């Protein structure tokens, strides 16, 4: 009885959070749109143009996800299995693309195309789907490396060693022993990357010119440019249904794959052969080079000042530019403050949810997990506008308050925290806990000594990621409306890029570089390894 | 083990099938999802709303706090709104709500419980959308007499003009392949093949203004042919102004020397040049200019109509109006204001800009953008 009440209390926090800040706003705006007079809804749904848009959205999301996995897995394998100097740095560097605002990424990719002459003549990639796919991979490699890598690095490797000693080649041991054990994490990260690319907005809009239309860009077009909330609502529902279907399928597949695993705190070992080291260096270099290319063009541009190179753009950031209501430093402070708050909220809500999902009642846990994933697959316009009309009266009169920004950011961060912690908790063999109890440990001591060390590392990874997302975020909160004093770095960059003038552009690039640096440092620090003295 | 590998195999074959299928019928059309219901010829936009205008504020309003909602490009110097507070005791909190389209859409969405008391930034392209939705309360500003006559578009004063600018084709003088363009017709000539970049009217406000310019110039029956001509001449379409100006245009290192931008872009290029220059690198094609007017209005549902009216008055005052040019790069509506040096030397507005009645814009907007999409993007 006590236990049931305890679980109810734990589960209540994420359920309330999700209901108040997601289900209620989205429900409100969808009801408003769907009950509006105008065109018949059946009419809207049956248009061939809608089917084309839905198809394209699915196609580009699937291919982006597949490519991301292909690109990310080699590096993930290296980071999880080998310990080497610079490992933490590499992991932090991989996260950088994820925090870059889409405006900046789009600008960087255009610059790369220009530098390699790929936007004219025989091979013209400008405004093609290939640039969009490349940009999606660029963005989402971090998701796979961190979620799969985090879990993988904690898998005890005795099963693989047993297979090896029985004569299996390394490749066979990997394919037949490791991959099945990784399935849960793989499926989880695949689902997340698919959701992100499915609802991708900025990149498709900016890199696709106007010829690519996804469900998300169409929702924006109808809600914002045409004030046609009915069509936008129908499209949102289609999007939500697609997302729900995907999540249900992925959960079904995951159910069959989770078993208990023996977990180590860190499975990595130093290189044992030169060939391993060479292969690892090759993989890390290749992946980082791909990520570095657009970033390098940004960095180079940020130092271009006057007739040559210099720190002028960076110096300008400390003063107040005419176009921005606050100085860039203040915007950075805002971004950090919001990011920390969002990460804290995501940690509290996600931590409770992970406990519930991993160790609480099974069916309710599944439902909660599904529910928490929905914000990733919901249009930012829908959510933002929903907050605007729903959160307008006490006790939830928050639409003008600063807190709405980290809340909206946390909605996206929570699933990451859950997905980082829950698999770890689920994989702890209950027999280990029972053994501890037999040896005399009280229940809370069992949790503290067994679960906590393993979960803490996963929690750090997940929360760090939630922070990175919050810092680079640009989505739902831009539809709620903000005070000038709350200006964040991504918005500042967007505004600087919104006016003619080389000086402003240089400052936008400099600000992007600062954003990248700050994130790398924070993520690097959060990524604590329990092995002392190892980078 | 068997069932697990089976499910992988199913997944993989499904994925492969989808990819092969999809690449066989790749679809990247911008489709239209809803039927266009272009408004009838009868527009209710400027009809009498039947609401009594708010009286000129007289009493002491000190201590009131009002909210001003604007688009993201609103900017005034630090002391300006503070000067208003010092003068009247009214505190103004400003909230930014996205671009002009978003500003109007979110206001329509929250009309029953508005987020602010005053809106600034609705422009002539969106004006009738706002008026027909009943967003504003009428108020006749005292300084309306100082405003350029053609800007006060609403006879019932539900909105007050605050600034104006022209959306015009800009060109980078040194990057042109030949002579400078003298008229819109030149852009379809061989001299300007693959030189012009402009924006999608549905996702970009200047892009829409340029479309309106072509409709005003070539008429309902001629503008689609003009755009076919542009397409044949290699025009590039981007989603937004930044990726046109900083992506494809010479300013961003691109290959195109002609872009849709603002009449105030040359002064901005001059002011923010790095390294500093003696004269702007760009010039304006005045034949292509479309007038954009920005308005402010008191939102219906406000709890502080008198304080809101005081703010509207302030927006036409010298303090506010003279702050506008070098912050927002548009021209003050108040004709008595002196312009800053950069505007006097390098800025200009068209003497005879292209205009279309806001009611006509609203009635035909969806139809025009659909037809544009058909001609240009398909």
Interface residues (C-beta under 8 A of the other chain):
Chain A: X29 X32 X38 X39 X43 X44 X47 X48 X49 X50 X52 X53 X55 X56 X58 X59 X62 X63 X66 X103 X106 X107 X110 X111 X114 X120 X129 X180 X183 X205 X206 X208 X209 X210 X211 X212 X213 X218 X221 X222 X223 X224 X225 X226 X227 X228 X229 X230 X231 X235 X253 X256 X257 X305 X306 X307 X312 X322 X323 X324 X325 X385 X388 X389 X392 X393 X399 X400 X478 X479 X481 X482 X483 X484 X491 X494 X495 X497 X498 X499 X500 X501 X502 X503 X504 X505 X506
Chain B: X1 X3 X4 X7 X11 X15 X18 X19 X22 X26 X27 X28 X29 X30 X31 X32 X33 X34 X35 X37 X67 X69 X72 X73 X75 X93 X94 X95 X96 X97 X98 X99 X101 X102 X104 X105 X106 X108 X109 X110 X113 X115 X129 X200 X202 X203 X236 X237 X238 X239 X240 X241 X242 X243 X245 X246 X247 X251 X252 X253 X254 X255 X261 X265 X268 X269 X271 X272 X273 X274 X275 X282 X326 X327 X329 X365 X366 X377
